[in-house]
Every structure is written in C-alpha cells, then in structure tokens.
C-alpha cells in the first residue's frame, strides 16, 4: 500500500500530464482513491516506519500536487501511528513524515 501512494506521488511530481489527469479525475470523482485510503487505514497498525513515512509523504504530495482531499481523522491516525513508531524512524523516515505535516 505504501508503495502505491509513493508511486502515485512520484507520478504527479514528475509528469505534468499525469498530474493534470489525476487532478481532473479527482475533481469529477472525489472518492476515486477512497478504497485505497480505506485499505491503508485498515492496515495502518501493521505499518513499520518506512512504509508509514512513505505513505504519509505520498499522501501529502498528492494533496499538494493533485489536490487530493484527505480528512483530519486520517491525518490524526497517521500522526498517532508515527508518534508510536518514532523511536524506530531513521533520518529519512523522520524527514518524510515531517515534510508531510
């Protein structure tokens, strides 16, 4: 799941056509990525630091670049899990997570 968020984020950062397509699609269909987000939240308690930070960073990138709407509850759950895992974060995990907020 984290790889999916990470890859989507890389696509919208590096490819203007993909970014425009996703923005347009999300405008017409705001719940397009909801099944992926639901699956992510369901698995969140099992996420280790690296997938957790990649998911958080990927979501934040999609919010920034593609105008994905992510509710406060989702951000709070990601933050809570990040705080639980912080002791195991490496510097890159910490940087990715900090950037997301």
N, C-alpha and C positions, 0 to 999 in steps of 0.2 A: 504494500500500500504506500509506504513512504517513497519507494522508487517511482511510483506513478505520479505522486504530487511533485516530486523532484523533476521528473522528465517534462511534465506539463509546464512547470515553471521555466525550465530551460528553453522550451519551445517558444513561449511567449516573450522571453527576453531576447532571443536571438533571431527570431523570424517575424518580421512585421506583418506578413500575410496571415500567419497562424494567430498572432495576437489580435488582429482585426477580426478574423473569423470567430475566435472564441468570444471576444467582446460582443460582437453582433449576436452570436448564438445565446449568450447569457442574457442579453437584453431581451430577447424574444422568449427565452425559456430559462428563467432564473433558477429553477430547480434542476437544471441539467446535471450538475455534479453532486446532487444530494445523495444518491445511492452510494457513491464513493466516499463521501463525507460520513454518512451513517456507518458504513463498514469500518472506516478509520476510527471513529469514536468507540465503536464496539470493541475493537482490538487494542485501543489505546492503553489499557492497563498492562498489556504484554510488551509494549514497545520498550526497547532498550534505548540508551542515549542517542546513538547515531540515527536510527530511524525516526526517533522522536524529533530531533533537531532538524532533520531533513524535511519531515512533514510540516513542521511549524514554519520553516523558512519557505518551503514550496507554497504553502497556503498564503503567506504574507506576500510573496511575489505575485501570485495570481490576483490577490486583492489590489495590489499596486498597479500591475501592468494590464490585467484583463478585466478589472472591475468586478471580480467575484465578490459576492456578499457573504460574509461569514459572521454568524451571530455571536453575541457576547458570551453566551454559555459555552460555545465551542472554544473560544479563546481562553476562557477561565479554566476549562478542563485541560487544555493543553498546558497552560501555565502551572496548574496544580501538579500535573504529571512531571513537568520539567523541574519543579522545585523538589519533588520526591527523588528525582534522578540526578540532580545537580552534582552530587558528590562523585559520580562516575563520568561526568562530562569531560571530554578532552577540550583543549582550547578551541578547536574548530566547532565542536558541538555548542559550546558556550557562545561563540561569535554568531553562529547561525541563528540561535534562539534569541539572543539579544537584538539582533537586527530585525527580527520579526515583530518585536514589540516596540 
